[in-house]
């Protein structure tokens, strides 16, 4: 197997933080996403490689295995267990099932050749002795996936379909998921080894910033600009919510920076039907410009009154 440099694919070095890896993945995913590159096979391949690299490096445990074992990282745990079992067997004066008595675990054998002999070579899989008896079952590798949503999508219950190991996995995403939230789908990862259980699927939600709203927990914040005359005399202003626009009454002599609360117009509460946060609207009073001489004179009169 040719060595795949996941760090190079993501465009980061080995000292990159988890935040660096997340940012690098998002940046490249936007460029290579199939929706932006229809019928581009090269972009499609690079997008798959990018997701594979992110799957490994975004998970600290998988990243540590990859740094240690390279392309054989998926079987690192089995390798460690094989070493431990061999040491235990040798300490008791015997061989490990007869299957690895001649292997040099101290570095005399190349990792790739060693793993090939265990997992892909002739004579069966890991933990099988020369007599063909099975000695261990191992859980399959967990799969990491990311789902990008905008704020309005995250506010609605919806269904999404994932293609995992050639199988379609459909999930229902409850309204109210938050940025960085991760859910686990048990048994939807990679197949187990030697009859072991299937791994799990972990899905992380990435919610893009919204130009109109700032989410704080289940509440939303927004700003609306009103002119000086409305601020002084009062009036109506149109305010955007997740469900559309509403008219809001502005009190007379409203100061710039004043915040009003629209109860129940915030974000839906995760897995709590009918519960919503609030929307906090802050007024930004815009001063008039290009005043005529007459208008300036009126302001002078107000100033001196």
C-alpha positions as CSV (number, residue, x, y, z in Angstrom):
1,X,0.0,0.0,0.0
2,X,1.4,3.4,-1.0
3,X,1.8,5.8,1.9
4,X,-0.9,8.4,2.0
5,X,0.2,11.7,3.6
6,X,-3.0,13.0,5.2
7,X,-1.2,16.1,6.5
8,X,-0.2,17.0,2.9
9,X,-3.8,16.4,1.6
10,X,-5.1,18.9,4.2
11,X,-2.2,21.3,3.7
12,X,-1.1,21.3,7.3
13,X,2.1,20.1,9.1
14,X,2.3,17.5,11.8
15,X,2.3,20.2,14.6
16,X,-1.1,21.5,13.5
17,X,-3.7,21.9,16.2
18,X,-7.1,20.3,16.0
19,X,-8.5,23.7,15.2
20,X,-6.0,24.2,12.4
21,X,-7.1,20.8,10.9
22,X,-10.8,21.8,11.2
23,X,-10.2,25.1,9.5
24,X,-8.1,23.5,6.7
25,X,-10.7,20.9,6.0
26,X,-13.5,23.4,5.8
27,X,-11.5,25.7,3.5
28,X,-10.7,22.9,1.0
29,X,-14.1,21.2,1.3
30,X,-15.8,24.4,0.1
31,X,-13.6,24.4,-3.0
32,X,-13.8,20.7,-3.8
33,X,-17.4,20.0,-2.9
34,X,-19.2,18.0,-5.7
35,X,-22.0,20.6,-5.9
36,X,-19.4,23.2,-6.9
37,X,-17.6,20.8,-9.3
38,X,-20.2,18.9,-11.2
39,X,-18.8,16.1,-13.5
40,X,-15.2,16.8,-12.3
41,X,-13.8,13.4,-11.5
42,X,-10.5,14.8,-10.3
43,X,-12.3,17.1,-7.8
44,X,-14.5,14.2,-6.7
45,X,-11.4,12.1,-6.0
46,X,-9.7,14.9,-4.1
47,X,-12.8,15.5,-2.1
48,X,-12.9,11.8,-1.1
49,X,-9.2,11.9,-0.1
50,X,-9.9,15.1,1.8
51,X,-12.7,13.5,3.8
52,X,-10.6,10.5,4.5
53,X,-7.7,12.6,5.7
54,X,-10.1,14.6,7.9
55,X,-11.7,11.4,9.3
56,X,-8.3,10.3,10.6
57,X,-6.7,13.6,11.7
58,X,-9.8,15.2,13.3
59,X,-10.0,12.3,15.7
60,X,-7.2,12.6,18.3
61,X,-7.1,8.9,18.9
62,X,-7.0,8.0,15.2
63,X,-4.4,10.7,14.6
64,X,-2.1,9.3,17.2
65,X,-2.4,5.9,15.6
66,X,-1.7,7.3,12.2
67,X,1.4,9.2,13.4
68,X,2.7,6.0,14.9
69,X,1.8,3.4,12.2
70,X,1.3,5.4,9.0
71,X,-0.9,3.7,6.5
72,X,-1.3,0.7,8.8
73,X,-2.9,2.9,11.5
74,X,-6.3,1.1,11.3
75,X,-4.7,-2.1,12.6
76,X,-2.5,-0.5,15.2
77,X,-4.6,-1.7,18.1
78,X,-4.6,-5.3,16.8
79,X,-0.8,-5.0,16.4
80,X,-0.4,-3.8,20.0
81,X,-2.6,-6.6,21.3
82,X,-0.6,-9.1,19.3
83,X,2.6,-7.8,20.9
84,X,1.0,-8.0,24.4
85,X,-0.3,-11.5,23.9
86,X,3.1,-12.6,22.5
87,X,4.9,-11.2,25.5
88,X,2.5,-12.9,27.9
89,X,2.9,-16.1,26.1
90,X,6.6,-15.9,26.1
91,X,6.7,-15.0,29.8
92,X,4.8,-18.3,30.4
93,X,7.3,-20.2,28.4
94,X,5.1,-20.8,25.3
95,X,4.4,-19.4,21.9
96,X,1.5,-17.2,20.9
97,X,-0.8,-19.7,19.4
98,X,2.0,-20.9,17.2
99,X,1.2,-18.2,14.7
100,X,3.8,-15.5,15.4
101,X,6.7,-17.4,17.1
102,X,9.1,-16.5,14.3
103,X,8.1,-12.8,13.9
104,X,10.5,-10.1,15.0
105,X,8.3,-7.6,16.8
106,X,11.3,-5.5,17.8
107,X,11.7,-3.9,14.4
108,X,13.4,-6.6,12.3
109,X,10.3,-6.8,10.1
110,X,8.9,-3.9,8.1
111,X,5.5,-2.8,9.4
112,X,3.8,-3.0,6.0
113,X,5.1,-6.6,5.5
114,X,4.1,-7.5,9.0
115,X,0.6,-6.2,8.7
116,X,0.2,-7.7,5.3
117,X,1.1,-11.1,6.7
118,X,-1.4,-10.6,9.5
119,X,-4.3,-9.1,7.6
120,X,-3.9,-9.6,3.9
121,X,-1.5,-12.4,3.4
122,X,-2.0,-16.1,2.8
123,X,-3.0,-18.4,5.6
124,X,-5.9,-16.3,7.1
125,X,-6.2,-13.3,9.3
126,X,-5.0,-12.0,12.6
127,X,-5.1,-14.3,15.6
128,X,-5.3,-17.5,13.6
129,X,-2.8,-20.2,14.5
130,X,-1.1,-22.6,12.1
131,X,-3.9,-25.0,13.0
132,X,-6.5,-22.5,11.9
133,X,-8.1,-21.7,15.3
134,X,-9.5,-18.2,15.9
135,X,-8.0,-16.3,18.9
136,X,-9.7,-12.9,19.0
137,X,-12.4,-10.7,17.7
138,X,-12.0,-7.0,17.2
139,X,-14.4,-4.1,16.7
140,X,-14.4,-2.4,13.3
141,X,-13.0,1.1,12.9
142,X,-15.4,4.0,13.7
143,X,-16.2,6.3,10.9
144,X,-16.2,10.1,11.2
145,X,-18.4,12.3,9.0
146,X,-19.2,16.0,8.9
147,X,-22.5,17.6,7.8
148,X,-22.5,21.3,6.8
149,X,-25.8,23.2,7.5
150,X,-26.8,26.8,7.4
151,X,-28.6,28.3,10.4
152,X,-32.1,28.0,8.9
153,X,-31.5,24.4,8.0
154,X,-30.4,23.6,11.5
155,X,-33.7,25.1,12.8
156,X,-35.8,22.5,11.0
157,X,-36.2,18.8,11.5
158,X,-34.9,17.1,8.3
159,X,-33.6,13.9,6.8
160,X,-30.2,13.3,5.4
161,X,-28.6,10.3,3.7
162,X,-25.0,9.1,4.0
163,X,-23.2,6.6,1.9
164,X,-21.2,4.4,4.3
165,X,-19.3,1.4,3.0
166,X,-21.7,1.2,0.0
167,X,-24.8,1.3,2.1
168,X,-27.3,4.2,2.3
169,X,-27.8,5.4,5.9
170,X,-30.7,7.7,6.4
171,X,-30.9,9.8,9.6
172,X,-33.4,12.3,10.9
173,X,-31.8,15.5,12.2
174,X,-33.8,17.1,15.0
175,X,-34.3,20.8,14.9
176,X,-32.0,22.7,17.2
177,X,-28.6,21.0,16.5
178,X,-25.7,23.3,17.3
179,X,-22.3,23.9,15.7
180,X,-19.8,21.2,16.6
181,X,-22.4,18.8,18.0
182,X,-21.7,15.1,17.4
183,X,-24.1,12.2,17.2
184,X,-23.3,8.5,17.3
185,X,-25.0,5.9,15.1
186,X,-24.1,2.5,16.6
187,X,-23.1,-0.2,14.2
188,X,-22.9,2.0,11.1
189,X,-19.0,2.1,10.9
190,X,-16.6,-0.3,9.3
191,X,-16.9,-4.1,9.5
192,X,-15.3,-5.9,12.5
193,X,-12.3,-8.2,12.2
194,X,-12.4,-11.9,12.8
195,X,-16.2,-11.7,13.4
196,X,-16.0,-8.7,15.7
197,X,-18.7,-6.1,16.0
198,X,-19.1,-3.3,13.4
199,X,-17.7,0.1,14.3
200,X,-19.9,3.2,14.9
201,X,-20.6,6.3,12.8
202,X,-20.0,9.7,14.3
203,X,-21.5,12.7,12.6
204,X,-20.3,16.2,13.5
205,X,-22.5,19.2,12.5
206,X,-20.9,22.3,11.1
207,X,-23.2,25.3,11.1
208,X,-22.1,28.3,9.0
209,X,-22.4,31.8,10.4
210,X,-25.5,33.6,9.4
211,X,-25.4,37.2,8.1
212,X,-28.6,38.2,10.0
213,X,-28.5,36.3,13.2
214,X,-26.0,35.4,16.0
215,X,-26.9,32.3,17.9
216,X,-26.3,32.2,21.6
217,X,-27.5,28.9,23.0
218,X,-31.2,28.8,22.0
219,X,-31.5,32.6,21.7
220,X,-30.8,34.7,18.6
221,X,-29.4,38.2,18.4
222,X,-29.9,40.6,15.5
223,X,-29.5,44.3,14.7
224,X,-31.9,46.6,12.9
225,X,-31.2,50.1,11.6
226,X,-33.7,52.8,12.2
227,X,-33.5,56.4,11.2
228,X,-33.3,59.3,13.6
229,X,-36.9,60.5,13.0
230,X,-38.3,57.0,13.9
231,X,-36.1,56.9,17.0
232,X,-37.3,60.3,18.1
233,X,-40.9,60.2,17.1
234,X,-41.6,56.4,17.2
235,X,-43.0,54.3,14.5
236,X,-42.9,50.8,12.9
237,X,-39.9,48.8,11.7
238,X,-39.7,45.5,9.9
239,X,-37.6,42.9,11.7
240,X,-36.5,39.5,10.2
241,X,-37.1,36.3,12.2
242,X,-36.4,32.7,11.2
243,X,-40.0,32.4,10.2
244,X,-40.2,35.6,8.2
245,X,-40.5,39.3,8.8
246,X,-42.6,40.9,11.5
247,X,-43.5,44.6,12.2
248,X,-42.2,45.9,15.5
249,X,-43.3,49.1,17.3
250,X,-40.5,51.5,18.1
251,X,-41.2,53.7,21.1
252,X,-40.6,57.4,21.0
253,X,-37.1,58.7,22.1
254,X,-35.5,55.2,21.5
255,X,-31.8,55.4,22.1
256,X,-29.2,53.7,19.8
257,X,-28.2,50.4,21.3
258,X,-31.6,49.8,22.9
259,X,-32.5,46.0,22.8
260,X,-35.9,44.5,22.8
261,X,-36.9,40.9,23.3
262,X,-39.2,38.9,21.0
263,X,-40.3,36.0,23.1
264,X,-40.3,32.6,21.4
265,X,-38.8,33.9,18.2
266,X,-35.4,32.4,18.8
267,X,-33.9,29.0,17.9
268,X,-35.9,25.7,18.5
269,X,-34.7,23.8,21.6
270,X,-33.0,20.5,20.7
271,X,-35.4,17.6,21.0
272,X,-38.0,19.6,22.8
273,X,-40.9,20.1,20.5
274,X,-42.7,23.5,20.8
275,X,-39.9,25.1,22.9
276,X,-38.0,28.1,21.5
277,X,-35.4,30.6,22.6
278,X,-36.0,34.3,22.3
279,X,-34.9,36.8,19.6
280,X,-33.1,39.9,21.0
281,X,-33.2,42.9,18.5
282,X,-30.8,45.8,19.0
283,X,-31.6,49.2,17.4
284,X,-28.9,51.0,15.6
285,X,-29.9,54.7,15.0
286,X,-28.6,56.1,11.8
287,X,-27.9,59.8,11.8
288,X,-29.0,61.8,8.7
289,X,-26.4,63.1,6.3
290,X,-26.3,65.7,3.5
291,X,-28.6,68.0,5.5
292,X,-29.9,71.2,3.9
293,X,-29.3,74.6,5.5
294,X,-32.9,74.7,6.6
295,X,-32.6,71.3,8.3
296,X,-29.4,72.3,10.0
297,X,-31.1,75.4,11.2
298,X,-33.9,73.3,12.7
299,X,-31.4,71.3,14.6
300,X,-29.8,74.5,15.9
301,X,-33.1,75.5,17.2
302,X,-33.6,72.2,18.9
303,X,-30.1,72.5,20.4
304,X,-30.8,75.9,21.8
305,X,-34.3,75.3,23.0
